[in-house]
Amino acid sequence: MSKNKKTTRDTYLAFGLGIGLPLGAVLGLIIFDNLAIGAGIGLVFGIAIGTAIDSNKN
């Protein structure tokens, strides 16, 4: 086993969260007039998109 093995398992999940949270927050302020609702929706979509991309890469 190599200790220097590169892992990209969480890269796409972090990318999905990084895009989903701000986008969801903006859309939540526009549509619902509530930051928390939009951030929650963006979090869910960010996790779903990030894990879907991650599972397709493996």
PDB file of N, CA, C and O in Angstrom:
ATOM      1  N   MET A   1       0.827  -1.183   0.000  1.00  0.00           N
ATOM      2  CA  MET A   1       0.000   0.000   0.000  1.00  0.00           C
ATOM      3  C   MET A   1       0.874   1.249   0.000  1.00  0.00           C
ATOM      4  O   MET A   1       1.886   1.329   0.696  1.00  0.00           O
ATOM      5  N   SER A   2       0.465   2.179  -0.770  1.00  0.00           N
ATOM      6  CA  SER A   2       1.214   3.421  -0.867  1.00  0.00           C
ATOM      7  C   SER A   2       0.531   4.504  -0.053  1.00  0.00           C
ATOM      8  O   SER A   2      -0.679   4.698  -0.161  1.00  0.00           O
ATOM      9  N   LYS A   3       1.298   5.206   0.757  1.00  0.00           N
ATOM     10  CA  LYS A   3       0.737   6.282   1.565  1.00  0.00           C
ATOM     11  C   LYS A   3       0.554   7.559   0.758  1.00  0.00           C
ATOM     12  O   LYS A   3      -0.204   8.440   1.165  1.00  0.00           O
ATOM     13  N   ASN A   4       1.232   7.673  -0.375  1.00  0.00           N
ATOM     14  CA  ASN A   4       1.176   8.888  -1.184  1.00  0.00           C
ATOM     15  C   ASN A   4       0.156   8.788  -2.316  1.00  0.00           C
ATOM     16  O   ASN A   4       0.244   9.522  -3.300  1.00  0.00           O
ATOM     17  N   LYS A   5      -0.786   7.903  -2.180  1.00  0.00           N
ATOM     18  CA  LYS A   5      -1.799   7.712  -3.219  1.00  0.00           C
ATOM     19  C   LYS A   5      -2.756   8.909  -3.231  1.00  0.00           C
ATOM     20  O   LYS A   5      -3.271   9.319  -2.191  1.00  0.00           O
ATOM     21  N   LYS A   6      -2.981   9.453  -4.418  1.00  0.00           N
ATOM     22  CA  LYS A   6      -3.902  10.590  -4.541  1.00  0.00           C
ATOM     23  C   LYS A   6      -5.337  10.101  -4.465  1.00  0.00           C
ATOM     24  O   LYS A   6      -5.700   9.091  -5.068  1.00  0.00           O
ATOM     25  N   THR A   7      -6.142  10.831  -3.718  1.00  0.00           N
ATOM     26  CA  THR A   7      -7.557  10.513  -3.632  1.00  0.00           C
ATOM     27  C   THR A   7      -8.348  11.727  -4.109  1.00  0.00           C
ATOM     28  O   THR A   7      -8.092  12.856  -3.691  1.00  0.00           O
ATOM     29  N   THR A   8      -9.300  11.479  -4.979  1.00  0.00           N
ATOM     30  CA  THR A   8     -10.171  12.548  -5.490  1.00  0.00           C
ATOM     31  C   THR A   8     -11.617  12.265  -5.116  1.00  0.00           C
ATOM     32  O   THR A   8     -12.539  12.722  -5.791  1.00  0.00           O
ATOM     33  N   ARG A   9     -11.812  11.526  -4.061  1.00  0.00           N
ATOM     34  CA  ARG A   9     -13.164  11.108  -3.700  1.00  0.00           C
ATOM     35  C   ARG A   9     -14.043  12.278  -3.270  1.00  0.00           C
ATOM     36  O   ARG A   9     -15.217  12.324  -3.638  1.00  0.00           O
ATOM     37  N   ASP A  10     -13.516  13.208  -2.514  1.00  0.00           N
ATOM     38  CA  ASP A  10     -14.318  14.302  -2.001  1.00  0.00           C
ATOM     39  C   ASP A  10     -14.221  15.565  -2.845  1.00  0.00           C
ATOM     40  O   ASP A  10     -14.815  16.584  -2.492  1.00  0.00           O
ATOM     41  N   THR A  11     -13.493  15.521  -3.939  1.00  0.00           N
ATOM     42  CA  THR A  11     -13.292  16.716  -4.749  1.00  0.00           C
ATOM     43  C   THR A  11     -14.599  17.184  -5.377  1.00  0.00           C
ATOM     44  O   THR A  11     -14.925  18.369  -5.314  1.00  0.00           O
ATOM     45  N   TYR A  12     -15.332  16.288  -5.969  1.00  0.00           N
ATOM     46  CA  TYR A  12     -16.565  16.668  -6.647  1.00  0.00           C
ATOM     47  C   TYR A  12     -17.680  16.996  -5.664  1.00  0.00           C
ATOM     48  O   TYR A  12     -18.547  17.822  -5.954  1.00  0.00           O
ATOM     49  N   LEU A  13     -17.658  16.357  -4.516  1.00  0.00           N
ATOM     50  CA  LEU A  13     -18.635  16.688  -3.481  1.00  0.00           C
ATOM     51  C   LEU A  13     -18.392  18.102  -2.974  1.00  0.00           C
ATOM     52  O   LEU A  13     -19.338  18.866  -2.785  1.00  0.00           O
ATOM     53  N   ALA A  14     -17.148  18.449  -2.756  1.00  0.00           N
ATOM     54  CA  ALA A  14     -16.822  19.809  -2.318  1.00  0.00           C
ATOM     55  C   ALA A  14     -17.153  20.829  -3.399  1.00  0.00           C
ATOM     56  O   ALA A  14     -17.609  21.932  -3.098  1.00  0.00           O
ATOM     57  N   PHE A  15     -16.926  20.464  -4.648  1.00  0.00           N
ATOM     58  CA  PHE A  15     -17.269  21.356  -5.760  1.00  0.00           C
ATOM     59  C   PHE A  15     -18.777  21.565  -5.832  1.00  0.00           C
ATOM     60  O   PHE A  15     -19.236  22.687  -6.043  1.00  0.00           O
ATOM     61  N   GLY A  16     -19.546  20.505  -5.661  1.00  0.00           N
ATOM     62  CA  GLY A  16     -21.005  20.621  -5.658  1.00  0.00           C
ATOM     63  C   GLY A  16     -21.522  21.471  -4.513  1.00  0.00           C
ATOM     64  O   GLY A  16     -22.460  22.249  -4.683  1.00  0.00           O
ATOM     65  N   LEU A  17     -20.911  21.324  -3.347  1.00  0.00           N
ATOM     66  CA  LEU A  17     -21.309  22.148  -2.201  1.00  0.00           C
ATOM     67  C   LEU A  17     -20.914  23.601  -2.410  1.00  0.00           C
ATOM     68  O   LEU A  17     -21.666  24.512  -2.068  1.00  0.00           O
ATOM     69  N   GLY A  18     -19.736  23.811  -2.971  1.00  0.00           N
ATOM     70  CA  GLY A  18     -19.267  25.175  -3.199  1.00  0.00           C
ATOM     71  C   GLY A  18     -20.110  25.934  -4.197  1.00  0.00           C
ATOM     72  O   GLY A  18     -20.244  27.154  -4.098  1.00  0.00           O
ATOM     73  N   ILE A  19     -20.674  25.239  -5.145  1.00  0.00           N
ATOM     74  CA  ILE A  19     -21.546  25.877  -6.137  1.00  0.00           C
ATOM     75  C   ILE A  19     -22.992  25.907  -5.643  1.00  0.00           C
ATOM     76  O   ILE A  19     -23.687  26.905  -5.838  1.00  0.00           O
ATOM     77  N   GLY A  20     -23.451  24.838  -5.011  1.00  0.00           N
ATOM     78  CA  GLY A  20     -24.853  24.723  -4.612  1.00  0.00           C
ATOM     79  C   GLY A  20     -25.275  25.671  -3.502  1.00  0.00           C
ATOM     80  O   GLY A  20     -26.371  26.230  -3.550  1.00  0.00           O
ATOM     81  N   LEU A  21     -24.426  25.858  -2.512  1.00  0.00           N
ATOM     82  CA  LEU A  21     -24.803  26.725  -1.388  1.00  0.00           C
ATOM     83  C   LEU A  21     -24.984  28.189  -1.795  1.00  0.00           C
ATOM     84  O   LEU A  21     -26.027  28.765  -1.484  1.00  0.00           O
ATOM     85  N   PRO A  22     -24.033  28.813  -2.468  1.00  0.00           N
ATOM     86  CA  PRO A  22     -24.257  30.218  -2.844  1.00  0.00           C
ATOM     87  C   PRO A  22     -25.380  30.393  -3.855  1.00  0.00           C
ATOM     88  O   PRO A  22     -26.153  31.348  -3.774  1.00  0.00           O
ATOM     89  N   LEU A  23     -25.470  29.469  -4.809  1.00  0.00           N
ATOM     90  CA  LEU A  23     -26.533  29.566  -5.806  1.00  0.00           C
ATOM     91  C   LEU A  23     -27.895  29.380  -5.151  1.00  0.00           C
ATOM     92  O   LEU A  23     -28.844  30.094  -5.476  1.00  0.00           O
ATOM     93  N   GLY A  24     -27.995  28.432  -4.238  1.00  0.00           N
ATOM     94  CA  GLY A  24     -29.244  28.221  -3.522  1.00  0.00           C
ATOM     95  C   GLY A  24     -29.597  29.390  -2.626  1.00  0.00           C
ATOM     96  O   GLY A  24     -30.772  29.731  -2.486  1.00  0.00           O
ATOM     97  N   ALA A  25     -28.599  30.009  -2.016  1.00  0.00           N
ATOM     98  CA  ALA A  25     -28.861  31.164  -1.162  1.00  0.00           C
ATOM     99  C   ALA A  25     -29.405  32.337  -1.972  1.00  0.00           C
ATOM    100  O   ALA A  25     -30.334  33.021  -1.541  1.00  0.00           O
ATOM    101  N   VAL A  26     -28.825  32.561  -3.135  1.00  0.00           N
ATOM    102  CA  VAL A  26     -29.307  33.651  -3.998  1.00  0.00           C
ATOM    103  C   VAL A  26     -30.720  33.360  -4.486  1.00  0.00           C
ATOM    104  O   VAL A  26     -31.585  34.235  -4.451  1.00  0.00           O
ATOM    105  N   LEU A  27     -30.951  32.139  -4.938  1.00  0.00           N
ATOM    106  CA  LEU A  27     -32.298  31.792  -5.411  1.00  0.00           C
ATOM    107  C   LEU A  27     -33.305  31.799  -4.265  1.00  0.00           C
ATOM    108  O   LEU A  27     -34.471  32.138  -4.470  1.00  0.00           O
ATOM    109  N   GLY A  28     -32.870  31.432  -3.068  1.00  0.00           N
ATOM    110  CA  GLY A  28     -33.760  31.486  -1.909  1.00  0.00           C
ATOM    111  C   GLY A  28     -34.154  32.903  -1.551  1.00  0.00           C
ATOM    112  O   GLY A  28     -35.291  33.154  -1.150  1.00  0.00           O
ATOM    113  N   LEU A  29     -33.220  33.835  -1.694  1.00  0.00           N
ATOM    114  CA  LEU A  29     -33.554  35.233  -1.429  1.00  0.00           C
ATOM    115  C   LEU A  29     -34.478  35.800  -2.501  1.00  0.00           C
ATOM    116  O   LEU A  29     -35.342  36.628  -2.214  1.00  0.00           O
ATOM    117  N   ILE A  30     -34.289  35.351  -3.728  1.00  0.00           N
ATOM    118  CA  ILE A  30     -35.130  35.861  -4.816  1.00  0.00           C
ATOM    119  C   ILE A  30     -36.533  35.252  -4.763  1.00  0.00           C
ATOM    120  O   ILE A  30     -37.526  35.975  -4.847  1.00  0.00           O
ATOM    121  N   ILE A  31     -36.615  33.947  -4.626  1.00  0.00           N
ATOM    122  CA  ILE A  31     -37.911  33.259  -4.723  1.00  0.00           C
ATOM    123  C   ILE A  31     -38.666  33.271  -3.396  1.00  0.00           C
ATOM    124  O   ILE A  31     -39.831  33.666  -3.349  1.00  0.00           O
ATOM    125  N   PHE A  32     -38.004  32.838  -2.312  1.00  0.00           N
ATOM    126  CA  PHE A  32     -38.688  32.654  -1.034  1.00  0.00           C
ATOM    127  C   PHE A  32     -38.516  33.825  -0.080  1.00  0.00           C
ATOM    128  O   PHE A  32     -39.207  33.893   0.937  1.00  0.00           O
ATOM    129  N   ASP A  33     -37.619  34.738  -0.381  1.00  0.00           N
ATOM    130  CA  ASP A  33     -37.274  35.857   0.491  1.00  0.00           C
ATOM    131  C   ASP A  33     -36.760  35.353   1.840  1.00  0.00           C
ATOM    132  O   ASP A  33     -37.007  35.961   2.881  1.00  0.00           O
ATOM    133  N   ASN A  34     -36.041  34.232   1.799  1.00  0.00           N
ATOM    134  CA  ASN A  34     -35.479  33.635   3.007  1.00  0.00           C
ATOM    135  C   ASN A  34     -34.165  32.950   2.640  1.00  0.00           C
ATOM    136  O   ASN A  34     -34.138  32.055   1.794  1.00  0.00           O
ATOM    137  N   LEU A  35     -33.090  33.371   3.275  1.00  0.00           N
ATOM    138  CA  LEU A  35     -31.758  32.840   2.967  1.00  0.00           C
ATOM    139  C   LEU A  35     -31.614  31.379   3.380  1.00  0.00           C
ATOM    140  O   LEU A  35     -31.008  30.592   2.653  1.00  0.00           O
ATOM    141  N   ALA A  36     -32.157  31.009   4.522  1.00  0.00           N
ATOM    142  CA  ALA A  36     -31.969  29.664   5.054  1.00  0.00           C
ATOM    143  C   ALA A  36     -32.652  28.602   4.195  1.00  0.00           C
ATOM    144  O   ALA A  36     -32.103  27.516   4.008  1.00  0.00           O
ATOM    145  N   ILE A  37     -33.824  28.896   3.679  1.00  0.00           N
ATOM    146  CA  ILE A  37     -34.517  27.929   2.830  1.00  0.00           C
ATOM    147  C   ILE A  37     -33.730  27.695   1.549  1.00  0.00           C
ATOM    148  O   ILE A  37     -33.556  26.554   1.121  1.00  0.00           O
ATOM    149  N   GLY A  38     -33.261  28.763   0.944  1.00  0.00           N
ATOM    150  CA  GLY A  38     -32.481  28.628  -0.283  1.00  0.00           C
ATOM    151  C   GLY A  38     -31.161  27.920  -0.058  1.00  0.00           C
ATOM    152  O   GLY A  38     -30.746  27.110  -0.887  1.00  0.00           O
ATOM    153  N   ALA A  39     -30.493  28.210   1.050  1.00  0.00           N
ATOM    154  CA  ALA A  39     -29.224  27.540   1.342  1.00  0.00           C
ATOM    155  C   ALA A  39     -29.447  26.045   1.576  1.00  0.00           C
ATOM    156  O   ALA A  39     -28.626  25.227   1.160  1.00  0.00           O
ATOM    157  N   GLY A  40     -30.528  25.689   2.226  1.00  0.00           N
ATOM    158  CA  GLY A  40     -30.851  24.269   2.430  1.00  0.00           C
ATOM    159  C   GLY A  40     -31.121  23.552   1.130  1.00  0.00           C
ATOM    160  O   GLY A  40     -30.658  22.429   0.929  1.00  0.00           O
ATOM    161  N   ILE A  41     -31.863  24.186   0.249  1.00  0.00           N
ATOM    162  CA  ILE A  41     -32.138  23.590  -1.063  1.00  0.00           C
ATOM    163  C   ILE A  41     -30.853  23.478  -1.872  1.00  0.00           C
ATOM    164  O   ILE A  41     -30.621  22.462  -2.528  1.00  0.00           O
ATOM    165  N   GLY A  42     -30.021  24.505  -1.831  1.00  0.00           N
ATOM    166  CA  GLY A  42     -28.742  24.458  -2.534  1.00  0.00           C
ATOM    167  C   GLY A  42     -27.819  23.394  -1.982  1.00  0.00           C
ATOM    168  O   GLY A  42     -27.077  22.765  -2.737  1.00  0.00           O
ATOM    169  N   LEU A  43     -27.852  23.183  -0.674  1.00  0.00           N
ATOM    170  CA  LEU A  43     -27.047  22.147  -0.043  1.00  0.00           C
ATOM    171  C   LEU A  43     -27.459  20.768  -0.538  1.00  0.00           C
ATOM    172  O   LEU A  43     -26.609  19.935  -0.854  1.00  0.00           O
ATOM    173  N   VAL A  44     -28.754  20.531  -0.606  1.00  0.00           N
ATOM    174  CA  VAL A  44     -29.253  19.235  -1.073  1.00  0.00           C
ATOM    175  C   VAL A  44     -28.860  18.999  -2.521  1.00  0.00           C
ATOM    176  O   VAL A  44     -28.375  17.921  -2.866  1.00  0.00           O
ATOM    177  N   PHE A  45     -29.068  20.005  -3.378  1.00  0.00           N
ATOM    178  CA  PHE A  45     -28.702  19.837  -4.783  1.00  0.00           C
ATOM    179  C   PHE A  45     -27.193  19.732  -4.962  1.00  0.00           C
ATOM    180  O   PHE A  45     -26.733  18.995  -5.834  1.00  0.00           O
ATOM    181  N   GLY A  46     -26.414  20.446  -4.163  1.00  0.00           N
ATOM    182  CA  GLY A  46     -24.960  20.355  -4.244  1.00  0.00           C
ATOM    183  C   GLY A  46     -24.441  18.977  -3.875  1.00  0.00           C
ATOM    184  O   GLY A  46     -23.541  18.455  -4.532  1.00  0.00           O
ATOM    185  N   ILE A  47     -24.997  18.389  -2.837  1.00  0.00           N
ATOM    186  CA  ILE A  47     -24.595  17.038  -2.440  1.00  0.00           C
ATOM    187  C   ILE A  47     -25.000  16.032  -3.507  1.00  0.00           C
ATOM    188  O   ILE A  47     -24.217  15.149  -3.855  1.00  0.00           O
ATOM    189  N   ALA A  48     -26.211  16.158  -4.029  1.00  0.00           N
ATOM    190  CA  ALA A  48     -26.682  15.218  -5.043  1.00  0.00           C
ATOM    191  C   ALA A  48     -25.851  15.301  -6.313  1.00  0.00           C
ATOM    192  O   ALA A  48     -25.468  14.271  -6.867  1.00  0.00           O
ATOM    193  N   ILE A  49     -25.568  16.500  -6.780  1.00  0.00           N
ATOM    194  CA  ILE A  49     -24.796  16.656  -8.016  1.00  0.00           C
ATOM    195  C   ILE A  49     -23.347  16.229  -7.799  1.00  0.00           C
ATOM    196  O   ILE A  49     -22.765  15.570  -8.661  1.00  0.00           O
ATOM    197  N   GLY A  50     -22.758  16.593  -6.666  1.00  0.00           N
ATOM    198  CA  GLY A  50     -21.381  16.221  -6.377  1.00  0.00           C
ATOM    199  C   GLY A  50     -21.179  14.712  -6.275  1.00  0.00           C
ATOM    200  O   GLY A  50     -20.205  14.185  -6.812  1.00  0.00           O
ATOM    201  N   THR A  51     -22.080  14.014  -5.597  1.00  0.00           N
ATOM    202  CA  THR A  51     -21.934  12.567  -5.486  1.00  0.00           C
ATOM    203  C   THR A  51     -22.253  11.873  -6.807  1.00  0.00           C
ATOM    204  O   THR A  51     -21.685  10.821  -7.100  1.00  0.00           O
ATOM    205  N   ALA A  52     -23.150  12.444  -7.605  1.00  0.00           N
ATOM    206  CA  ALA A  52     -23.433  11.844  -8.916  1.00  0.00           C
ATOM    207  C   ALA A  52     -22.224  11.946  -9.837  1.00  0.00           C
ATOM    208  O   ALA A  52     -21.893  10.989 -10.536  1.00  0.00           O
ATOM    209  N   ILE A  53     -21.572  13.089  -9.841  1.00  0.00           N
ATOM    210  CA  ILE A  53     -20.362  13.241 -10.665  1.00  0.00           C
ATOM    211  C   ILE A  53     -19.256  12.337 -10.140  1.00  0.00           C
ATOM    212  O   ILE A  53     -18.526  11.731 -10.925  1.00  0.00           O
ATOM    213  N   ASP A  54     -19.127  12.240  -8.832  1.00  0.00           N
ATOM    214  CA  ASP A  54     -18.094  11.406  -8.227  1.00  0.00           C
ATOM    215  C   ASP A  54     -18.314   9.927  -8.553  1.00  0.00           C
ATOM    216  O   ASP A  54     -17.358   9.203  -8.833  1.00  0.00           O
ATOM    217  N   SER A  55     -19.555   9.486  -8.518  1.00  0.00           N
ATOM    218  CA  SER A  55     -19.822   8.082  -8.812  1.00  0.00           C
ATOM    219  C   SER A  55     -19.622   7.761 -10.289  1.00  0.00           C
ATOM    220  O   SER A  55     -19.275   6.630 -10.631  1.00  0.00           O
ATOM    221  N   ASN A  56     -19.836   8.741 -11.171  1.00  0.00           N
ATOM    222  CA  ASN A  56     -19.595   8.505 -12.588  1.00  0.00           C
ATOM    223  C   ASN A  56     -18.122   8.469 -12.921  1.00  0.00           C
ATOM    224  O   ASN A  56     -17.727   7.796 -13.873  1.00  0.00           O
ATOM    225  N   LYS A  57     -17.292   9.177 -12.162  1.00  0.00           N
ATOM    226  CA  LYS A  57     -15.847   9.187 -12.416  1.00  0.00           C
ATOM    227  C   LYS A  57     -15.185   7.895 -11.972  1.00  0.00           C
ATOM    228  O   LYS A  57     -14.154   7.510 -12.525  1.00  0.00           O
ATOM    229  N   ASN A  58     -15.751   7.224 -10.993  1.00  0.00           N
ATOM    230  CA  ASN A  58     -15.171   5.969 -10.515  1.00  0.00           C
ATOM    231  C   ASN A  58     -15.746   4.853 -11.281  1.00  0.00           C
ATOM    232  O   ASN A  58     -15.397   3.697 -11.043  1.00  0.00           O
TER     233      ASN A  58
END
